[in-house]
Amino acid sequence: MSNSKAILDKLEFKLVAKEFAVFSEKRHICWQLVQSEVPGLPFLAFKQRLHSREEKSTNQEHSREEEDEEDDDAERELEDDQATLVTERCDTISMEYHVVYSESYQVPVLYFNAFHSDGKLLSLNEIWDRVPSLHRQRIEHDKWTVITQQEHPIFGRPFFQLHPCHTEDLMKQVLPNSSKSKSNYIVTWLSSVGPLVGLHLPLVFSELCGDG
């Protein structure tokens, strides 16, 4: 076991990840334990679709002859005749999440990508705009160190990540003092950080924490 329950060594992560994946499969939840090309480094993978609606307002003005623009009454009429059209655009965001072990921080890291329905990758600003306001207010002062874009350690292409530098301190606060095993680590951690990026664990996972 690691000296601190707030971190995991590689073997502990593999055991916890396997138990998490087996539990998920039994409950027909689509988390998978993937054996990567990097020896000894499996990772957890999950995909989901999120639906978002965005209202856009556009102003339409009725054309006026140039001489009317010089008349105050005509200008007021022009303002009154401005029509605001509100259109609602629906978009399906495809989310891909990977839980990968970081040997340098000795904690799991949540990597993720998000795509519009047309296949375009969301920008970092768009990712931040989707963070729920409750969480956004809490991390506003260092938001660019919480959500960053990095090369995926296994696939070698850009992914967003929740930076692991905060994980150990977080887990010291949220793990129960009388934790019986490490098997609740991923559940507790994902339940704490996942909602920032649209990832919510079903309540049934609490059984892995001895709360079921």
PyMOL commands that set and color helices and strands:
alter all, ss='L'
color gray80, all
select helices_A, chain A and resi 10-26+66-70+72-80+124-129+133-146+164-174+182-197+203-209
alter helices_A, ss='H'
color red, helices_A
select strands_A, chain A and resi 32-34+43-60+83-102+107-115+147-151+158-162
alter strands_A, ss='S'
color yellow, strands_A
deselect
rebuild
show_as cartoon
